[in-house]
Amino acid sequence: MSKTETKAQGPGPAAEVKTALAGFMSEVKNFHDDIHKKLQQQEERLTMLDRKTNTLGRPVLAANTDFDAPHRKAFEAYLRTGDDEGLRGLDLEGKAMSTAVAADGGYLVDPETAAIIASTLSGAGSLRQVANVVNVEGTAYDVLIDEGNLGSGWADETTATTETTTPTIDRISIPLHELAAMPKISQRLLDDSAFDIEAWMAGRIADKFAQAEAAAFISGDGVNKPTGILSHTVVADASWTWGNIGYVVTGTSGDFDATAPGDAIVDLVYALGARYRANGTFVMNSRTAGAVRKLKDTNGRFLWSDGLAAGEPSRLMGYRVVIAEDMPDIAADSMSIAFGDFGAGYTIAERPDTRILRDPFSAKPNVLFYATKRVGGDVSDFAAIKLLKFGVS
């Protein structure tokens, strides 16, 4: 057989392997490209789904601030000129929630101003920082409290189960009262378009509300205002009963004990039940805090420690300290320090809306703004709060 005849028979084994390998690599590349394309499409679908989920889960006002814009613009016009045409029957979010309230009740503030007021109230030195705060639509808020523990016991298959005791349920009704502020401003400032009327209004209202609230939550008598923690009957903790607030004594009239001053703080902490102590908070004013932070234990270590990070509250025996200036100064038989789980022990009920009524006539040439909101507060669990009495008995 000649060389010419051998070539005519076709490619050799090596060429066939090379061709097959090239085809295989081409198929692998096509497969890889196809998989990559499908993965990319899947990732795009998941991204779109995430965006839709985030949009649906976002609060309505946060998702589209255009809902706030008509209210804010109309509210500013009302504050500056008294023109309430834009506020009358304003339909918010298509829900027919009118900004107008009663005929003489004014108009609801816009959401941005309301948020500034709420933020200031929450940051003020008052029980609001640690109390249970609820929003209500009615004129009162009812709290149901089990005064004792529900009866319980162990059981098996053969022993008859005895009837457990019936729990004692107490209903505490917290009425809402009208809290008012009346800031005053000149018409000249209102006519100045560069003047931020909403921020000014929010700051003035919040400051007045905060002062009035803070005082009422501590010592309010419940007459047209919340009932404070110090307005309830106080009894020695050894004879405490429901409806009263228990106290422990320092052993010295108007001061801490000279020999072991820190013992009174320890006694106060452990007078509170363990289930409340886990969320315990001290409440006192600045003068009392100045005296307490000097106290040391038997090993010479301070009971008070400052927060390790910026904005972190100070600690007393490891528990948070809230400075409420409306707590009484240290004096003979004063109840100057409170310790408790205020989230369980004190409830603040409020309507979330604030109303504004413009009065351009009563204080000419100035304009008065009558701002109101409804808020109430009272002790909701008498076992959750204890007091330190600076006295002998």
SEKE-868196 format. One record per residue (C-alpha): residue in three letters; x, y negated, z negated. Coordinates in Angstrom, 1 decimal. Example, Ala and Ser with C-alpha at 12.3 -4.5 7.8 and 13.67 -1.06 7.14 Angstrom:
% residues 2
r	east	north	up
Ala	12.3	4.5	-7.8 .
Ser	13.7	1.1	-7.1 .
% end
This chain:
% residues 393
r	east	north	up
Met	0.0	0.0	0.0 .
Ser	1.4	-3.4	1.0 .
Lys	1.7	-6.5	-1.2 .
Thr	-0.9	-8.2	0.9 .
Glu	-3.4	-5.4	0.3 .
Thr	-2.8	-5.6	-3.5 .
Lys	-3.6	-9.3	-3.7 .
Ala	-6.9	-8.7	-1.8 .
Gln	-8.1	-6.4	-4.5 .
Gly	-8.9	-9.5	-6.8 .
Pro	-7.5	-11.0	-10.0 .
Gly	-5.5	-9.0	-12.4 .
Pro	-6.3	-8.2	-16.1 .
Ala	-4.6	-11.3	-17.4 .
Ala	-6.6	-13.6	-15.2 .
Glu	-9.9	-11.9	-16.2 .
Val	-9.0	-12.3	-20.0 .
Lys	-8.2	-16.0	-19.4 .
Thr	-11.5	-16.5	-17.6 .
Ala	-13.5	-14.7	-20.2 .
Leu	-11.8	-16.7	-23.0 .
Ala	-12.5	-20.0	-21.3 .
Gly	-16.1	-19.1	-21.0 .
Phe	-16.3	-18.1	-24.6 .
Met	-14.7	-21.4	-25.8 .
Ser	-17.2	-23.3	-23.6 .
Glu	-20.1	-21.5	-25.2 .
Val	-18.7	-22.1	-28.7 .
Lys	-18.3	-25.9	-27.9 .
Asn	-21.9	-26.0	-26.6 .
Phe	-23.2	-24.2	-29.7 .
His	-21.2	-26.7	-31.9 .
Asp	-22.5	-29.7	-30.1 .
Asp	-26.1	-28.4	-30.3 .
Ile	-25.8	-27.8	-34.1 .
His	-24.3	-31.2	-34.6 .
Lys	-27.1	-32.9	-32.7 .
Lys	-29.7	-31.0	-34.7 .
Leu	-28.1	-31.9	-38.0 .
Gln	-27.9	-35.6	-36.9 .
Gln	-31.6	-35.6	-36.0 .
Gln	-32.4	-34.0	-39.3 .
Glu	-30.4	-36.6	-41.2 .
Glu	-32.2	-39.4	-39.4 .
Arg	-35.6	-37.9	-40.2 .
Leu	-34.6	-37.6	-43.9 .
Thr	-33.4	-41.2	-44.0 .
Met	-36.7	-42.4	-42.5 .
Leu	-38.6	-40.3	-45.1 .
Asp	-36.5	-41.8	-47.9 .
Arg	-37.3	-45.3	-46.7 .
Lys	-41.0	-44.6	-46.5 .
Thr	-41.0	-43.0	-50.0 .
Asn	-39.1	-46.0	-51.5 .
Thr	-41.5	-48.4	-49.8 .
Leu	-44.6	-46.5	-51.1 .
Gly	-43.1	-46.2	-54.6 .
Arg	-42.2	-49.8	-54.9 .
Pro	-44.6	-52.1	-56.8 .
Val	-46.8	-54.0	-54.5 .
Leu	-45.6	-57.4	-55.5 .
Ala	-41.9	-56.4	-55.3 .
Ala	-42.4	-54.7	-51.9 .
Asn	-43.9	-57.8	-50.3 .
Thr	-43.4	-61.1	-52.0 .
Asp	-45.8	-62.7	-49.5 .
Phe	-48.6	-61.6	-51.9 .
Asp	-47.2	-64.0	-54.5 .
Ala	-46.6	-66.9	-52.1 .
Pro	-50.2	-68.2	-51.8 .
His	-50.7	-68.0	-55.5 .
Arg	-47.4	-69.8	-56.3 .
Lys	-47.9	-72.5	-53.7 .
Ala	-51.5	-73.1	-54.9 .
Phe	-50.4	-73.1	-58.6 .
Glu	-47.7	-75.7	-57.9 .
Ala	-50.2	-77.9	-56.2 .
Tyr	-52.5	-77.7	-59.1 .
Leu	-49.8	-78.5	-61.6 .
Arg	-48.5	-81.5	-59.6 .
Thr	-51.8	-83.1	-58.4 .
Gly	-54.7	-81.3	-60.0 .
Asp	-55.8	-80.0	-56.6 .
Asp	-57.3	-76.6	-57.5 .
Glu	-58.8	-75.9	-54.1 .
Gly	-56.2	-73.3	-53.3 .
Leu	-56.7	-71.5	-56.6 .
Arg	-60.5	-71.2	-56.4 .
Gly	-61.4	-67.7	-55.5 .
Leu	-57.8	-66.9	-54.5 .
Asp	-57.8	-63.2	-53.4 .
Leu	-54.7	-61.5	-54.6 .
Glu	-53.5	-58.4	-52.8 .
Gly	-56.9	-58.1	-51.2 .
Lys	-58.4	-57.0	-54.5 .
Ala	-60.6	-60.0	-55.1 .
Met	-58.9	-60.8	-58.4 .
Ser	-59.7	-64.5	-58.8 .
Thr	-57.1	-66.7	-60.4 .
Ala	-59.9	-68.7	-62.0 .
Val	-61.1	-67.6	-65.4 .
Ala	-63.9	-69.3	-67.4 .
Ala	-65.2	-72.7	-66.3 .
Asp	-63.1	-74.4	-68.9 .
Gly	-60.5	-71.7	-69.2 .
Gly	-58.1	-72.9	-66.6 .
Tyr	-56.2	-70.8	-64.1 .
Leu	-53.8	-67.8	-64.3 .
Val	-50.2	-68.7	-63.9 .
Asp	-48.4	-67.3	-60.9 .
Pro	-46.5	-64.0	-61.3 .
Glu	-43.0	-65.6	-61.3 .
Thr	-43.9	-68.0	-64.1 .
Ala	-45.6	-65.2	-66.0 .
Ala	-42.5	-63.1	-65.7 .
Ile	-40.3	-65.9	-67.1 .
Ile	-42.6	-66.3	-70.1 .
Ala	-42.7	-62.6	-70.8 .
Ser	-38.9	-62.3	-70.6 .
Thr	-38.4	-65.1	-73.0 .
Leu	-40.9	-63.7	-75.5 .
Ser	-39.2	-60.3	-75.4 .
Gly	-35.8	-61.8	-76.0 .
Ala	-36.9	-64.0	-78.9 .
Gly	-35.9	-63.1	-82.5 .
Ser	-39.1	-61.5	-83.5 .
Leu	-40.7	-58.1	-84.1 .
Arg	-41.7	-58.0	-80.4 .
Gln	-38.2	-56.6	-79.7 .
Val	-38.8	-53.4	-81.6 .
Ala	-42.6	-53.2	-82.1 .
Asn	-45.0	-51.2	-79.9 .
Val	-46.4	-53.6	-77.3 .
Val	-49.6	-52.7	-75.4 .
Asn	-51.6	-54.5	-72.7 .
Val	-55.3	-54.5	-73.1 .
Glu	-58.3	-55.9	-71.3 .
Gly	-60.8	-56.1	-74.2 .
Thr	-61.0	-58.3	-77.2 .
Ala	-59.4	-55.7	-79.6 .
Tyr	-57.2	-52.7	-79.6 .
Asp	-57.9	-49.6	-81.8 .
Val	-55.2	-47.4	-83.2 .
Leu	-56.0	-43.9	-84.6 .
Ile	-53.6	-42.8	-87.3 .
Asp	-53.3	-39.4	-89.0 .
Glu	-52.6	-40.4	-92.6 .
Gly	-51.3	-36.9	-93.5 .
Asn	-49.9	-33.9	-91.7 .
Leu	-52.3	-31.5	-90.0 .
Gly	-52.6	-28.3	-92.0 .
Ser	-50.6	-25.3	-90.7 .
Gly	-49.3	-21.9	-91.8 .
Trp	-47.8	-18.6	-90.7 .
Ala	-50.0	-15.8	-89.5 .
Asp	-49.6	-12.1	-88.6 .
Glu	-51.9	-9.5	-87.1 .
Thr	-53.2	-8.0	-90.3 .
Thr	-53.5	-10.9	-92.8 .
Ala	-56.6	-13.1	-92.6 .
Thr	-55.8	-16.6	-91.7 .
Thr	-56.9	-19.2	-94.2 .
Glu	-58.6	-22.4	-93.1 .
Thr	-56.2	-25.3	-92.8 .
Thr	-56.8	-28.7	-94.3 .
Thr	-58.7	-31.3	-92.4 .
Pro	-56.5	-34.3	-91.4 .
Thr	-57.5	-37.8	-92.5 .
Ile	-57.8	-40.1	-89.6 .
Asp	-57.7	-43.9	-90.1 .
Arg	-58.9	-46.3	-87.4 .
Ile	-57.0	-49.6	-87.3 .
Ser	-58.6	-52.3	-85.2 .
Ile	-56.3	-55.1	-83.9 .
Pro	-58.3	-58.1	-82.7 .
Leu	-56.8	-60.4	-80.1 .
His	-56.5	-64.1	-81.0 .
Glu	-55.9	-67.1	-78.8 .
Leu	-52.4	-68.4	-78.8 .
Ala	-52.1	-71.9	-77.4 .
Ala	-49.4	-74.4	-76.4 .
Met	-49.8	-77.9	-74.9 .
Pro	-46.6	-79.3	-73.3 .
Lys	-46.7	-82.9	-72.0 .
Ile	-45.0	-84.4	-69.0 .
Ser	-45.1	-87.7	-67.1 .
Gln	-46.8	-88.1	-63.8 .
Arg	-43.6	-89.6	-62.4 .
Leu	-41.8	-86.3	-62.9 .
Leu	-44.7	-84.4	-61.4 .
Asp	-44.4	-86.6	-58.3 .
Asp	-40.7	-85.8	-57.9 .
Ser	-40.6	-82.8	-55.4 .
Ala	-37.1	-81.9	-56.6 .
Phe	-38.3	-81.3	-60.1 .
Asp	-38.9	-77.5	-60.7 .
Ile	-42.3	-77.8	-62.4 .
Glu	-42.8	-74.0	-62.7 .
Ala	-39.5	-73.4	-64.5 .
Trp	-40.1	-76.4	-66.8 .
Met	-43.6	-75.2	-67.6 .
Ala	-42.5	-71.6	-68.2 .
Gly	-39.7	-72.7	-70.6 .
Arg	-41.9	-75.0	-72.7 .
Ile	-44.8	-72.5	-72.9 .
Ala	-42.5	-69.6	-73.8 .
Asp	-40.7	-71.5	-76.5 .
Lys	-44.0	-72.5	-78.2 .
Phe	-45.5	-69.1	-77.9 .
Ala	-42.3	-67.4	-79.2 .
Gln	-42.2	-69.6	-82.3 .
Ala	-45.9	-69.0	-83.2 .
Glu	-45.8	-65.3	-82.5 .
Ala	-42.6	-64.6	-84.5 .
Ala	-44.0	-66.3	-87.6 .
Ala	-47.3	-64.5	-87.3 .
Phe	-45.8	-61.1	-86.9 .
Ile	-44.0	-61.5	-90.2 .
Ser	-46.4	-63.5	-92.4 .
Gly	-49.6	-64.1	-90.5 .
Asp	-52.8	-63.8	-92.6 .
Gly	-54.9	-62.4	-89.8 .
Val	-57.2	-65.4	-89.6 .
Asn	-57.2	-66.6	-86.0 .
Lys	-53.7	-65.1	-85.8 .
Pro	-52.0	-61.6	-86.0 .
Thr	-51.5	-60.0	-89.4 .
Gly	-47.9	-59.9	-90.5 .
Ile	-46.0	-57.1	-92.2 .
Leu	-45.6	-59.2	-95.4 .
Ser	-49.3	-60.0	-95.6 .
His	-50.2	-56.5	-96.7 .
Thr	-50.2	-55.4	-100.3 .
Val	-46.7	-54.2	-101.4 .
Val	-46.2	-51.6	-104.1 .
Ala	-43.2	-49.9	-105.6 .
Asp	-42.3	-47.0	-103.3 .
Ala	-42.6	-44.5	-106.1 .
Ser	-46.4	-45.2	-106.3 .
Trp	-46.9	-45.8	-102.5 .
Thr	-50.3	-45.1	-101.0 .
Trp	-51.7	-45.5	-97.5 .
Gly	-52.8	-49.1	-96.8 .
Asn	-49.8	-50.6	-98.7 .
Ile	-46.2	-51.1	-97.9 .
Gly	-43.6	-49.6	-100.2 .
Tyr	-40.6	-51.4	-101.6 .
Val	-37.4	-50.6	-103.5 .
Val	-35.6	-53.1	-105.7 .
Thr	-32.1	-54.5	-105.9 .
Gly	-32.1	-54.4	-109.7 .
Thr	-31.2	-58.1	-110.0 .
Ser	-33.6	-61.0	-109.6 .
Gly	-32.8	-63.0	-106.5 .
Asp	-29.6	-61.1	-105.7 .
Phe	-27.8	-57.8	-105.1 .
Asp	-26.5	-55.9	-108.1 .
Ala	-23.2	-57.2	-109.2 .
Thr	-21.6	-53.8	-109.8 .
Ala	-22.9	-51.8	-106.8 .
Pro	-24.5	-54.3	-104.4 .
Gly	-24.6	-51.8	-101.4 .
Asp	-26.6	-49.2	-103.3 .
Ala	-29.8	-51.2	-102.7 .
Ile	-29.3	-50.9	-98.9 .
Val	-28.8	-47.1	-99.2 .
Asp	-31.9	-46.8	-101.3 .
Leu	-33.9	-48.7	-98.8 .
Val	-32.7	-46.5	-95.9 .
Tyr	-33.6	-43.3	-97.7 .
Ala	-36.9	-44.5	-99.0 .
Leu	-38.1	-44.2	-95.3 .
Gly	-39.1	-40.7	-94.2 .
Ala	-36.7	-38.8	-92.0 .
Arg	-39.0	-38.8	-88.9 .
Tyr	-39.1	-42.6	-89.0 .
Arg	-35.5	-43.1	-90.1 .
Ala	-34.2	-41.8	-86.8 .
Asn	-35.5	-44.9	-85.1 .
Gly	-34.9	-47.2	-88.0 .
Thr	-34.2	-51.0	-87.6 .
Phe	-33.4	-53.6	-90.2 .
Val	-35.2	-57.0	-90.0 .
Met	-33.9	-60.1	-91.9 .
Asn	-33.1	-63.7	-91.3 .
Ser	-29.6	-65.3	-90.7 .
Arg	-29.0	-66.3	-94.3 .
Thr	-29.8	-62.9	-95.6 .
Ala	-27.6	-61.3	-92.8 .
Gly	-24.7	-63.6	-94.0 .
Ala	-25.0	-62.1	-97.5 .
Val	-25.5	-58.5	-96.3 .
Arg	-22.5	-58.4	-94.0 .
Lys	-20.2	-59.0	-97.0 .
Leu	-21.3	-55.8	-98.7 .
Lys	-18.9	-52.9	-98.9 .
Asp	-19.2	-49.2	-100.0 .
Thr	-17.3	-47.6	-102.8 .
Asn	-14.3	-47.1	-100.5 .
Gly	-14.1	-50.7	-99.6 .
Arg	-15.6	-50.3	-96.1 .
Phe	-18.1	-52.9	-94.8 .
Leu	-21.6	-51.6	-94.4 .
Trp	-22.1	-54.0	-91.5 .
Ser	-20.5	-53.6	-88.1 .
Asp	-20.8	-55.8	-85.1 .
Gly	-21.8	-54.4	-81.6 .
Leu	-18.9	-53.0	-79.7 .
Ala	-20.1	-54.4	-76.3 .
Ala	-21.5	-57.7	-75.3 .
Gly	-25.3	-57.9	-76.0 .
Glu	-25.3	-54.9	-78.2 .
Pro	-27.0	-55.5	-81.6 .
Ser	-25.2	-55.5	-84.9 .
Arg	-25.4	-52.3	-87.0 .
Leu	-26.0	-51.9	-90.8 .
Met	-25.2	-48.4	-92.0 .
Gly	-25.4	-47.4	-88.3 .
Tyr	-28.9	-48.8	-87.8 .
Arg	-29.8	-51.8	-85.5 .
Val	-30.3	-55.2	-87.0 .
Val	-32.9	-57.7	-85.7 .
Ile	-32.5	-61.3	-86.8 .
Ala	-36.0	-62.7	-87.4 .
Glu	-35.7	-66.2	-88.9 .
Asp	-39.2	-66.1	-90.3 .
Met	-38.2	-63.5	-92.9 .
Pro	-37.9	-65.1	-96.3 .
Asp	-34.5	-66.2	-97.8 .
Ile	-33.1	-64.3	-100.7 .
Ala	-34.9	-65.5	-103.9 .
Ala	-36.4	-64.1	-107.1 .
Asp	-38.7	-61.2	-106.1 .
Ser	-38.5	-62.0	-102.4 .
Met	-39.1	-59.3	-99.8 .
Ser	-36.2	-60.5	-97.6 .
Ile	-35.2	-57.3	-95.8 .
Ala	-37.5	-54.8	-94.0 .
Phe	-36.4	-51.4	-92.7 .
Gly	-38.5	-49.1	-90.6 .
Asp	-39.5	-47.6	-87.3 .
Phe	-41.4	-50.6	-86.0 .
Gly	-42.3	-48.9	-82.8 .
Ala	-44.6	-46.7	-84.9 .
Gly	-45.2	-49.1	-87.7 .
Tyr	-46.3	-52.3	-86.0 .
Thr	-48.4	-52.7	-82.8 .
Ile	-48.7	-55.9	-80.7 .
Ala	-51.7	-56.0	-78.4 .
Glu	-52.0	-58.6	-75.8 .
Arg	-53.6	-59.6	-72.5 .
Pro	-50.8	-60.0	-70.0 .
Asp	-52.2	-63.1	-68.3 .
Thr	-51.4	-66.7	-69.3 .
Arg	-53.9	-69.5	-68.4 .
Ile	-53.2	-73.1	-67.7 .
Leu	-55.7	-76.0	-67.9 .
Arg	-54.5	-79.4	-66.6 .
Asp	-55.6	-82.5	-68.5 .
Pro	-54.6	-85.9	-66.9 .
Phe	-56.9	-88.0	-69.1 .
Ser	-56.1	-87.4	-72.8 .
Ala	-52.6	-88.8	-72.9 .
Lys	-52.3	-91.3	-70.0 .
Pro	-49.9	-91.9	-68.2 .
Asn	-48.7	-88.4	-69.2 .
Val	-50.4	-85.1	-68.2 .
Leu	-51.1	-82.4	-70.7 .
Phe	-51.1	-78.7	-69.8 .
Tyr	-53.2	-76.5	-72.1 .
Ala	-51.7	-73.0	-71.9 .
Thr	-53.3	-70.0	-73.6 .
Lys	-52.9	-66.3	-73.9 .
Arg	-54.5	-63.7	-76.2 .
Val	-52.4	-61.7	-78.6 .
Gly	-52.9	-59.7	-81.8 .
Gly	-50.7	-57.7	-84.1 .
Asp	-50.9	-55.6	-87.3 .
Val	-49.3	-52.7	-89.1 .
Ser	-50.3	-49.5	-87.5 .
Asp	-48.5	-47.0	-89.7 .
Phe	-48.0	-47.9	-93.3 .
Ala	-45.5	-45.1	-93.9 .
Ala	-43.1	-46.4	-91.2 .
Ile	-42.0	-49.6	-92.9 .
Lys	-40.2	-50.2	-96.2 .
Leu	-39.1	-53.5	-97.9 .
Leu	-36.3	-54.5	-100.1 .
Lys	-37.3	-56.6	-103.1 .
Phe	-34.7	-58.9	-104.7 .
Gly	-36.0	-58.2	-108.2 .
Val	-35.9	-55.9	-111.2 .
Ser	-39.2	-54.0	-110.7 .
% end
